[in-house]
Amino acid sequence: MMSKKRFDWAQRLKKLPPYLFAEIDKEKKYLKSKGIDFIDLSIGDPDILAPIEVVNTLSNAARLKPNQKYALDQGKFEFRKTIKNWFKDRFAVGLDENKEILPLIGSKEGLVHLPLGFVDSGDYVIIPSPGYPGYRGAALFAGAGVYEMPLLEKNNFLPDLEKIPRSVRNRAKIIYLNYPNNPTTVLAPVDFLKKLVSFASKYGIIIAYDNAYSELYFNHKPKSILEIKGAKEVSIEFHSLSKTFCMTGFRVGWACGNKELVETLLKVKTNIDSGIFGAIQDAASFALEKENHYANNLRKTIKERRDIFVKGLMAKGYKDIFAESTFYVWVRIPQKYRSAIDFSKTLLTKRIVAAPGRGFGKWGEGFVRFALTVDKRILEKAIDLL
């Protein structure tokens, strides 16, 4: 006999808005069920294959008996050492592989678990708006109050830290920021990063710096927050192999920075997961050590796509187009549309799937994000359909 008991959601789950990419996935499944072909420019999942030697390394490493056992929560020493060397070469920042580096099951996992180690009821977590939707979920799961920090076009999509209310500053435990920025594509200048570190130090706020797109740039190399004097006292930085090496499905990345922050995140993770499959760590080590040319070629491909798409948008009369880094294009919607959702629905009628800016937070309203994760010929077709 079927139980009549109602299984109700926890309050923390009820507070979550619909997850943007899950909602987009529903739309895509609906179109597929109707046999409708469409161009998917919605999600940052590269169409380019991961390096073949990385895949071969994974395949070979999966056969090794040690890799078929539980992984160490701290990750393999060899992987942490490779991260240390890569970080030193890329950012000229030294890290202790035993205390300041923690491998993750993708950077999202670490970003979302971090507040569980620091946030209590009544505390605030400051998130950028527009920003990666996972930050909001991280704050709400930890029971925090959420303060949406506007990233406005007039400020080049950098937050005005001085406009954060003092009542929020004094109760904030974590501030999330992400440059190169998803979805706006802008980079953070050194002067701003210095202000950020000073601000966080003054109020005792942890900087959770999401640097997943550090290698997807065109003109200027993005910085690590850890390059800034004093940053290691208050910061933990997150990296991912998903974008740099098109390894989204591998689920591997790392956190690094302040040893106390890294240690606390490890303590949280020890109670949640059992580490990363050893073969994936071996594959990730190979990518960081041997595949630097891959990132160079990827940047060339994405730049070519960006130039084609931006030129096409301009020819169609679109204004306020931002494509400074990452593989996204952030565009103000035409004035005749009431909202980003309204415009995105119109795009669906043209068989184009894009991400409405409102899905990245209330300050993303009025914009739409296109992902350059399809071949240039498909992008040209999309421009024709606009």
DRENDO-1510 file (C-alpha; in Angstrom, 1 decimal, always signed):
<recs>
REC; n; res; u; v; w
REC; 1; MET; +0.0; +0.0; +0.0 .
REC; 2; MET; +1.4; +3.4; -1.0 .
REC; 3; SER; +2.2; +5.7; +1.9 .
REC; 4; LYS; +0.3; +9.0; +2.0 .
REC; 5; LYS; +3.1; +10.8; +3.8 .
REC; 6; ARG; +4.3; +13.8; +1.9 .
REC; 7; PHE; +8.1; +14.0; +1.5 .
REC; 8; ASP; +8.6; +17.8; +1.8 .
REC; 9; TRP; +11.8; +19.6; +0.7 .
REC; 10; ALA; +14.1; +21.1; +3.4 .
REC; 11; GLN; +13.9; +24.8; +3.7 .
REC; 12; ARG; +17.4; +25.2; +2.3 .
REC; 13; LEU; +16.3; +23.6; -0.9 .
REC; 14; LYS; +13.1; +25.6; -1.1 .
REC; 15; LYS; +15.2; +28.8; -1.0 .
REC; 16; LEU; +17.1; +27.8; -4.1 .
REC; 17; PRO; +15.9; +29.4; -7.3 .
REC; 18; PRO; +15.6; +27.0; -10.3 .
REC; 19; TYR; +19.2; +26.2; -11.4 .
REC; 20; LEU; +19.7; +28.0; -14.7 .
REC; 21; PHE; +21.5; +25.2; -16.6 .
REC; 22; ALA; +19.0; +22.6; -15.4 .
REC; 23; GLU; +16.2; +24.7; -16.8 .
REC; 24; ILE; +18.0; +25.2; -20.1 .
REC; 25; ASP; +18.6; +21.5; -20.3 .
REC; 26; LYS; +14.8; +20.9; -19.9 .
REC; 27; GLU; +14.2; +23.2; -22.9 .
REC; 28; LYS; +16.8; +21.4; -25.0 .
REC; 29; LYS; +15.2; +18.0; -24.1 .
REC; 30; TYR; +11.8; +19.3; -25.1 .
REC; 31; LEU; +13.1; +20.5; -28.5 .
REC; 32; LYS; +14.8; +17.2; -29.1 .
REC; 33; SER; +11.6; +15.3; -28.2 .
REC; 34; LYS; +9.8; +17.3; -30.9 .
REC; 35; GLY; +12.5; +16.5; -33.4 .
REC; 36; ILE; +13.5; +20.2; -33.7 .
REC; 37; ASP; +17.2; +20.9; -34.6 .
REC; 38; PHE; +18.7; +23.7; -32.7 .
REC; 39; ILE; +22.0; +25.5; -32.2 .
REC; 40; ASP; +23.2; +25.2; -28.6 .
REC; 41; LEU; +25.0; +28.3; -27.4 .
REC; 42; SER; +23.9; +28.0; -23.8 .
REC; 43; ILE; +26.4; +26.1; -21.7 .
REC; 44; GLY; +30.2; +26.3; -21.4 .
REC; 45; ASP; +30.9; +22.7; -22.3 .
REC; 46; PRO; +33.5; +22.8; -25.1 .
REC; 47; ASP; +32.9; +20.8; -28.3 .
REC; 48; ILE; +36.7; +20.3; -28.7 .
REC; 49; LEU; +38.1; +16.9; -27.5 .
REC; 50; ALA; +40.5; +16.7; -24.6 .
REC; 51; PRO; +44.2; +16.0; -25.5 .
REC; 52; ILE; +44.4; +12.4; -26.8 .
REC; 53; GLU; +47.5; +11.7; -24.7 .
REC; 54; VAL; +45.6; +12.7; -21.6 .
REC; 55; VAL; +42.9; +10.2; -22.5 .
REC; 56; ASN; +45.5; +7.5; -23.1 .
REC; 57; THR; +47.1; +8.3; -19.7 .
REC; 58; LEU; +43.7; +7.9; -18.1 .
REC; 59; SER; +43.1; +4.6; -19.8 .
REC; 60; ASN; +46.4; +3.2; -18.8 .
REC; 61; ALA; +46.3; +4.5; -15.3 .
REC; 62; ALA; +42.8; +3.0; -14.7 .
REC; 63; ARG; +44.3; -0.5; -15.1 .
REC; 64; LEU; +46.7; +0.0; -12.2 .
REC; 65; LYS; +45.6; -1.6; -9.0 .
REC; 66; PRO; +46.5; +1.3; -6.6 .
REC; 67; ASN; +44.2; +3.5; -8.7 .
REC; 68; GLN; +41.3; +1.1; -8.2 .
REC; 69; LYS; +41.4; +1.7; -4.5 .
REC; 70; TYR; +40.1; +4.6; -2.4 .
REC; 71; ALA; +42.0; +7.7; -3.2 .
REC; 72; LEU; +43.6; +9.8; -0.4 .
REC; 73; ASP; +41.4; +12.8; +0.5 .
REC; 74; GLN; +44.4; +15.1; +0.1 .
REC; 75; GLY; +45.1; +13.8; -3.4 .
REC; 76; LYS; +48.2; +12.2; -4.8 .
REC; 77; PHE; +51.5; +13.9; -3.8 .
REC; 78; GLU; +52.6; +13.7; -7.5 .
REC; 79; PHE; +49.5; +15.6; -8.6 .
REC; 80; ARG; +49.9; +18.3; -5.9 .
REC; 81; LYS; +53.6; +18.6; -6.9 .
REC; 82; THR; +52.6; +19.1; -10.5 .
REC; 83; ILE; +50.1; +21.8; -9.5 .
REC; 84; LYS; +52.8; +23.5; -7.5 .
REC; 85; ASN; +55.2; +23.6; -10.5 .
REC; 86; TRP; +52.5; +24.7; -12.9 .
REC; 87; PHE; +51.4; +27.5; -10.6 .
REC; 88; LYS; +54.9; +28.7; -10.1 .
REC; 89; ASP; +55.6; +28.8; -13.9 .
REC; 90; ARG; +52.3; +30.5; -14.7 .
REC; 91; PHE; +51.9; +33.0; -11.8 .
REC; 92; ALA; +55.4; +33.1; -10.2 .
REC; 93; VAL; +53.7; +32.2; -6.9 .
REC; 94; GLY; +55.2; +29.5; -4.6 .
REC; 95; LEU; +52.9; +27.0; -2.9 .
REC; 96; ASP; +53.5; +24.3; -0.3 .
REC; 97; GLU; +52.2; +21.1; -1.9 .
REC; 98; ASN; +51.5; +19.6; +1.5 .
REC; 99; LYS; +49.6; +22.5; +3.1 .
REC; 100; GLU; +48.4; +25.0; +0.4 .
REC; 101; ILE; +47.1; +22.8; -2.4 .
REC; 102; LEU; +44.0; +20.6; -2.4 .
REC; 103; PRO; +42.8; +18.6; -5.4 .
REC; 104; LEU; +39.0; +18.8; -6.0 .
REC; 105; ILE; +36.4; +16.8; -7.9 .
REC; 106; GLY; +36.1; +19.8; -10.2 .
REC; 107; SER; +36.3; +23.4; -8.9 .
REC; 108; LYS; +32.5; +23.7; -8.5 .
REC; 109; GLU; +32.6; +21.0; -5.8 .
REC; 110; GLY; +35.2; +23.0; -3.8 .
REC; 111; LEU; +33.5; +26.3; -4.3 .
REC; 112; VAL; +30.1; +24.9; -3.0 .
REC; 113; HIS; +31.6; +23.0; -0.1 .
REC; 114; LEU; +33.8; +25.9; +1.2 .
REC; 115; PRO; +31.1; +27.7; +3.2 .
REC; 116; LEU; +30.2; +24.6; +5.2 .
REC; 117; GLY; +33.5; +25.0; +7.0 .
REC; 118; PHE; +33.1; +28.7; +7.9 .
REC; 119; VAL; +29.5; +29.9; +7.7 .
REC; 120; ASP; +26.9; +29.8; +10.6 .
REC; 121; SER; +23.3; +30.9; +10.6 .
REC; 122; GLY; +23.2; +34.7; +10.5 .
REC; 123; ASP; +26.4; +35.1; +8.6 .
REC; 124; TYR; +26.5; +36.6; +5.1 .
REC; 125; VAL; +28.1; +35.4; +1.9 .
REC; 126; ILE; +28.7; +38.0; -0.7 .
REC; 127; ILE; +28.2; +36.9; -4.3 .
REC; 128; PRO; +28.6; +38.7; -7.6 .
REC; 129; SER; +25.5; +39.5; -9.7 .
REC; 130; PRO; +25.6; +38.5; -12.5 .
REC; 131; GLY; +27.7; +35.5; -11.4 .
REC; 132; TYR; +28.0; +31.8; -11.5 .
REC; 133; PRO; +24.8; +30.3; -10.1 .
REC; 134; GLY; +26.7; +27.8; -7.9 .
REC; 135; TYR; +27.8; +30.6; -5.5 .
REC; 136; ARG; +24.2; +31.3; -4.4 .
REC; 137; GLY; +23.6; +27.6; -3.8 .
REC; 138; ALA; +26.8; +27.3; -1.8 .
REC; 139; ALA; +25.6; +30.2; +0.5 .
REC; 140; LEU; +22.1; +28.9; +1.0 .
REC; 141; PHE; +23.2; +25.3; +1.7 .
REC; 142; ALA; +25.4; +26.7; +4.5 .
REC; 143; GLY; +22.5; +28.7; +5.9 .
REC; 144; ALA; +24.0; +32.1; +5.1 .
REC; 145; GLY; +22.3; +35.3; +4.1 .
REC; 146; VAL; +23.1; +36.2; +0.5 .
REC; 147; TYR; +24.1; +39.7; -0.5 .
REC; 148; GLU; +24.1; +40.2; -4.3 .
REC; 149; MET; +27.0; +42.5; -5.2 .
REC; 150; PRO; +26.2; +44.3; -8.5 .
REC; 151; LEU; +28.6; +44.0; -11.4 .
REC; 152; LEU; +27.5; +47.0; -13.6 .
REC; 153; GLU; +28.5; +47.9; -17.1 .
REC; 154; LYS; +29.3; +51.5; -16.0 .
REC; 155; ASN; +32.0; +50.0; -13.6 .
REC; 156; ASN; +33.3; +47.6; -16.3 .
REC; 157; PHE; +31.6; +44.8; -14.4 .
REC; 158; LEU; +33.8; +45.3; -11.3 .
REC; 159; PRO; +32.0; +45.5; -7.9 .
REC; 160; ASP; +32.0; +48.8; -6.0 .
REC; 161; LEU; +33.2; +47.4; -2.7 .
REC; 162; GLU; +32.5; +50.6; -0.8 .
REC; 163; LYS; +28.8; +50.3; -1.6 .
REC; 164; ILE; +28.5; +47.0; +0.3 .
REC; 165; PRO; +26.5; +48.0; +3.4 .
REC; 166; ARG; +28.5; +48.0; +6.6 .
REC; 167; SER; +25.9; +45.7; +8.2 .
REC; 168; VAL; +26.8; +43.1; +5.5 .
REC; 169; ARG; +30.6; +43.7; +5.7 .
REC; 170; ASN; +30.7; +43.1; +9.4 .
REC; 171; ARG; +28.8; +39.8; +9.2 .
REC; 172; ALA; +30.2; +38.5; +6.0 .
REC; 173; LYS; +32.4; +35.4; +6.1 .
REC; 174; ILE; +33.1; +34.9; +2.3 .
REC; 175; ILE; +33.1; +36.9; -0.8 .
REC; 176; TYR; +33.1; +35.1; -4.1 .
REC; 177; LEU; +34.6; +36.6; -7.2 .
REC; 178; ASN; +35.6; +35.3; -10.6 .
REC; 179; TYR; +37.9; +36.9; -13.1 .
REC; 180; PRO; +38.2; +36.2; -16.0 .
REC; 181; ASN; +34.5; +36.7; -15.4 .
REC; 182; ASN; +31.6; +34.4; -16.3 .
REC; 183; PRO; +29.3; +35.7; -17.7 .
REC; 184; THR; +30.6; +39.2; -18.5 .
REC; 185; THR; +34.1; +38.1; -19.9 .
REC; 186; VAL; +36.0; +41.0; -18.3 .
REC; 187; LEU; +39.3; +40.8; -16.6 .
REC; 188; ALA; +40.2; +42.3; -13.2 .
REC; 189; PRO; +43.0; +44.9; -13.2 .
REC; 190; VAL; +45.7; +44.7; -10.5 .
REC; 191; ASP; +44.5; +47.9; -8.9 .
REC; 192; PHE; +41.1; +46.3; -8.2 .
REC; 193; LEU; +42.7; +43.1; -6.9 .
REC; 194; LYS; +44.7; +45.2; -4.4 .
REC; 195; LYS; +41.6; +47.0; -3.2 .
REC; 196; LEU; +39.8; +43.6; -2.8 .
REC; 197; VAL; +42.6; +42.2; -0.7 .
REC; 198; SER; +42.7; +45.3; +1.4 .
REC; 199; PHE; +38.9; +45.2; +1.9 .
REC; 200; ALA; +38.9; +41.5; +2.8 .
REC; 201; SER; +41.8; +42.0; +5.3 .
REC; 202; LYS; +40.1; +44.9; +7.0 .
REC; 203; TYR; +36.8; +43.1; +7.6 .
REC; 204; GLY; +38.1; +39.5; +8.0 .
REC; 205; ILE; +36.4; +38.2; +4.9 .
REC; 206; ILE; +37.6; +35.1; +3.0 .
REC; 207; ILE; +38.2; +35.7; -0.7 .
REC; 208; ALA; +37.0; +32.7; -2.7 .
REC; 209; TYR; +38.6; +33.5; -6.0 .
REC; 210; ASP; +37.2; +31.4; -8.9 .
REC; 211; ASN; +40.0; +31.4; -11.5 .
REC; 212; ALA; +38.6; +28.6; -13.7 .
REC; 213; TYR; +39.1; +30.6; -16.9 .
REC; 214; SER; +42.6; +31.8; -16.2 .
REC; 215; GLU; +43.9; +30.3; -19.5 .
REC; 216; LEU; +41.1; +31.4; -21.8 .
REC; 217; TYR; +42.3; +34.9; -22.6 .
REC; 218; PHE; +43.2; +36.8; -25.8 .
REC; 219; ASN; +45.3; +40.0; -25.1 .
REC; 220; HIS; +46.2; +40.1; -21.5 .
REC; 221; LYS; +47.2; +37.3; -19.2 .
REC; 222; PRO; +44.8; +37.1; -16.2 .
REC; 223; LYS; +46.2; +37.3; -12.7 .
REC; 224; SER; +46.0; +35.0; -9.7 .
REC; 225; ILE; +44.7; +36.7; -6.6 .
REC; 226; LEU; +47.7; +35.1; -4.9 .
REC; 227; GLU; +50.0; +37.4; -6.8 .
REC; 228; ILE; +48.8; +40.3; -4.8 .
REC; 229; LYS; +50.7; +41.2; -1.6 .
REC; 230; GLY; +48.8; +40.0; +1.5 .
REC; 231; ALA; +46.4; +37.9; -0.5 .
REC; 232; LYS; +47.5; +34.6; +0.9 .
REC; 233; GLU; +46.5; +35.7; +4.3 .
REC; 234; VAL; +42.8; +35.8; +3.3 .
REC; 235; SER; +42.4; +34.0; +0.0 .
REC; 236; ILE; +41.7; +30.6; -1.4 .
REC; 237; GLU; +41.8; +30.3; -5.2 .
REC; 238; PHE; +40.0; +27.7; -7.3 .
REC; 239; HIS; +41.2; +26.2; -10.6 .
REC; 240; SER; +39.8; +23.7; -13.1 .
REC; 241; LEU; +41.0; +21.6; -15.9 .
REC; 242; SER; +37.5; +21.7; -17.5 .
REC; 243; LYS; +38.1; +24.8; -19.5 .
REC; 244; THR; +41.8; +24.8; -20.0 .
REC; 245; PHE; +42.0; +21.3; -21.4 .
REC; 246; CYS; +38.3; +20.7; -22.4 .
REC; 247; MET; +38.1; +18.1; -19.6 .
REC; 248; THR; +34.6; +19.0; -18.3 .
REC; 249; GLY; +33.5; +15.4; -17.8 .
REC; 250; PHE; +36.7; +14.4; -16.0 .
REC; 251; ARG; +35.7; +16.5; -12.9 .
REC; 252; VAL; +39.1; +17.5; -11.6 .
REC; 253; GLY; +40.5; +20.8; -10.3 .
REC; 254; TRP; +42.1; +22.2; -7.2 .
REC; 255; ALA; +42.0; +24.8; -4.5 .
REC; 256; CYS; +45.1; +26.6; -3.3 .
REC; 257; GLY; +46.1; +29.5; -1.0 .
REC; 258; ASN; +45.9; +30.1; +2.7 .
REC; 259; LYS; +46.8; +26.9; +4.5 .
REC; 260; GLU; +44.1; +27.2; +7.2 .
REC; 261; LEU; +41.4; +27.7; +4.5 .
REC; 262; VAL; +42.8; +24.7; +2.5 .
REC; 263; GLU; +42.9; +22.6; +5.7 .
REC; 264; THR; +39.3; +23.5; +6.6 .
REC; 265; LEU; +38.0; +22.6; +3.1 .
REC; 266; LEU; +39.9; +19.3; +3.4 .
REC; 267; LYS; +38.1; +18.6; +6.7 .
REC; 268; VAL; +34.8; +19.2; +5.1 .
REC; 269; LYS; +35.6; +17.0; +2.1 .
REC; 270; THR; +36.9; +14.2; +4.3 .
REC; 271; ASN; +33.3; +13.9; +5.6 .
REC; 272; ILE; +31.7; +14.1; +2.2 .
REC; 273; ASP; +33.7; +12.2; -0.4 .
REC; 274; SER; +36.6; +9.8; -0.7 .
REC; 275; GLY; +38.9; +11.6; -3.0 .
REC; 276; ILE; +39.4; +11.7; -6.8 .
REC; 277; PHE; +39.8; +8.6; -8.9 .
REC; 278; GLY; +43.6; +8.1; -9.0 .
REC; 279; ALA; +43.7; +7.6; -12.8 .
REC; 280; ILE; +42.0; +11.0; -13.3 .
REC; 281; GLN; +44.7; +12.6; -11.1 .
REC; 282; ASP; +47.3; +10.9; -13.2 .
REC; 283; ALA; +45.7; +12.3; -16.4 .
REC; 284; ALA; +45.4; +15.7; -14.9 .
REC; 285; SER; +49.1; +15.7; -13.9 .
REC; 286; PHE; +50.0; +14.8; -17.5 .
REC; 287; ALA; +47.8; +17.6; -18.8 .
REC; 288; LEU; +49.5; +20.2; -16.6 .
REC; 289; GLU; +53.0; +18.9; -17.2 .
REC; 290; LYS; +52.9; +18.1; -20.9 .
REC; 291; GLU; +50.1; +19.9; -22.7 .
REC; 292; ASN; +50.9; +23.6; -22.5 .
REC; 293; HIS; +50.6; +23.8; -26.3 .
REC; 294; TYR; +47.0; +22.6; -26.1 .
REC; 295; ALA; +45.9; +25.8; -24.3 .
REC; 296; ASN; +47.7; +27.9; -26.9 .
REC; 297; ASN; +45.9; +26.2; -29.7 .
REC; 298; LEU; +42.6; +26.4; -27.8 .
REC; 299; ARG; +42.9; +30.1; -27.4 .
REC; 300; LYS; +43.5; +30.6; -31.1 .
REC; 301; THR; +40.4; +28.5; -31.9 .
REC; 302; ILE; +38.2; +30.4; -29.5 .
REC; 303; LYS; +39.5; +33.8; -30.6 .
REC; 304; GLU; +38.7; +33.0; -34.2 .
REC; 305; ARG; +35.2; +32.0; -33.2 .
REC; 306; ARG; +34.8; +35.1; -31.1 .
REC; 307; ASP; +35.9; +37.4; -33.9 .
REC; 308; ILE; +33.4; +35.8; -36.3 .
REC; 309; PHE; +30.5; +35.9; -33.9 .
REC; 310; VAL; +31.2; +39.5; -32.6 .
REC; 311; LYS; +31.5; +40.8; -36.2 .
REC; 312; GLY; +28.3; +39.1; -37.1 .
REC; 313; LEU; +26.4; +40.6; -34.1 .
REC; 314; MET; +27.7; +44.0; -34.9 .
REC; 315; ALA; +26.5; +43.6; -38.5 .
REC; 316; LYS; +23.1; +42.7; -37.1 .
REC; 317; GLY; +22.9; +45.9; -35.1 .
REC; 318; TYR; +23.7; +44.6; -31.7 .
REC; 319; LYS; +25.5; +47.0; -29.3 .
REC; 320; ASP; +27.2; +46.6; -25.9 .
REC; 321; ILE; +29.0; +43.4; -26.8 .
REC; 322; PHE; +31.6; +42.0; -24.3 .
REC; 323; ALA; +34.0; +39.3; -25.3 .
REC; 324; GLU; +37.3; +40.1; -23.5 .
REC; 325; SER; +38.1; +36.5; -22.4 .
REC; 326; THR; +36.6; +33.1; -21.7 .
REC; 327; PHE; +34.6; +31.4; -24.5 .
REC; 328; TYR; +31.5; +33.5; -23.9 .
REC; 329; VAL; +30.0; +36.6; -25.5 .
REC; 330; TRP; +27.9; +38.9; -23.2 .
REC; 331; VAL; +25.4; +41.0; -25.1 .
REC; 332; ARG; +22.8; +43.6; -24.2 .
REC; 333; ILE; +19.4; +42.5; -25.5 .
REC; 334; PRO; +17.7; +44.7; -28.1 .
REC; 335; GLN; +15.5; +47.5; -26.6 .
REC; 336; LYS; +12.2; +46.1; -28.0 .
REC; 337; TYR; +12.4; +43.1; -25.6 .
REC; 338; ARG; +10.9; +43.4; -22.1 .
REC; 339; SER; +13.4; +41.0; -20.4 .
REC; 340; ALA; +16.3; +38.6; -21.0 .
REC; 341; ILE; +13.8; +35.7; -20.7 .
REC; 342; ASP; +11.6; +37.3; -23.3 .
REC; 343; PHE; +14.5; +37.6; -25.7 .
REC; 344; SER; +15.8; +34.1; -25.0 .
REC; 345; LYS; +12.3; +32.7; -25.8 .
REC; 346; THR; +12.4; +34.6; -29.1 .
REC; 347; LEU; +15.8; +33.0; -29.8 .
REC; 348; LEU; +14.3; +29.6; -29.2 .
REC; 349; THR; +11.8; +30.3; -32.0 .
REC; 350; LYS; +14.8; +30.8; -34.2 .
REC; 351; ARG; +16.3; +27.5; -33.0 .
REC; 352; ILE; +19.0; +29.1; -30.9 .
REC; 353; VAL; +19.5; +28.3; -27.3 .
REC; 354; ALA; +21.3; +30.9; -25.2 .
REC; 355; ALA; +21.5; +31.7; -21.5 .
REC; 356; PRO; +19.4; +34.7; -20.2 .
REC; 357; GLY; +21.4; +37.1; -18.1 .
REC; 358; ARG; +18.7; +37.1; -15.3 .
REC; 359; GLY; +19.6; +33.5; -14.6 .
REC; 360; PHE; +23.0; +34.7; -13.3 .
REC; 361; GLY; +21.4; +37.0; -10.8 .
REC; 362; LYS; +19.1; +40.1; -10.8 .
REC; 363; TRP; +21.9; +42.4; -12.1 .
REC; 364; GLY; +22.2; +40.2; -15.2 .
REC; 365; GLU; +18.9; +41.4; -16.4 .
REC; 366; GLY; +19.0; +43.0; -19.8 .
REC; 367; PHE; +21.8; +40.8; -21.1 .
REC; 368; VAL; +22.2; +37.3; -22.7 .
REC; 369; ARG; +25.2; +35.0; -22.8 .
REC; 370; PHE; +26.3; +33.1; -25.8 .
REC; 371; ALA; +28.8; +30.3; -25.5 .
REC; 372; LEU; +31.3; +29.8; -28.3 .
REC; 373; THR; +31.3; +26.0; -27.9 .
REC; 374; VAL; +30.4; +25.1; -31.5 .
REC; 375; ASP; +32.3; +25.2; -34.8 .
REC; 376; LYS; +32.7; +28.5; -36.5 .
REC; 377; ARG; +30.4; +27.4; -39.4 .
REC; 378; ILE; +27.6; +26.8; -36.9 .
REC; 379; LEU; +28.3; +30.2; -35.4 .
REC; 380; GLU; +27.9; +31.7; -38.8 .
REC; 381; LYS; +24.6; +29.9; -39.2 .
REC; 382; ALA; +23.4; +31.2; -35.9 .
REC; 383; ILE; +24.2; +34.8; -36.9 .
REC; 384; ASP; +22.1; +34.3; -40.1 .
REC; 385; LEU; +19.2; +33.1; -37.9 .
REC; 386; LEU; +19.4; +36.1; -35.5 .
</recs>
